[in-house]
């Protein structure tokens, strides 16, 4: 295992344990590993990141999260729970 890979994994662990959001911890660690361990140029990393999230099925995820939050905030979830328990 490369030294930079270990440093990147330790960075992820440190950021995770220090309370940083998971997206920040994994993002910075993966960026460090990709830049230093794999030797990828920054424009290739940006292109790969954009192409990996530029997907039509991934578009549904925020809407499912929004629908779940709306159901929870409106009190409709209590009705669903009561229906399922009866």
C-alpha positions, 0 to 999 in steps of 0.5 A: 500500500502506498504511503499517500493511500495510508495518509488519505485513509488516516485523514478520512478517519481523523475527519470522521472522528472529529465530527466533520460531515461524511461527504467532506471526510470522504471527499477530501480523503478521496481527493488526496488519494486520487491526487497523490497516490494515483497521480491523476490530474485535477481536471481528470478527477473533476471530469470523473466526479461529474460523469459519475453523478450525471445519471438519470436514476440518481435524480430520483434520490433527492425527490425521495428524500424530499417526499419522506421529509414532507411526509414526516413533517406533515404528520402523515407518517403517524397515520401510516404507523397507526394503519400498519399497527392495526 
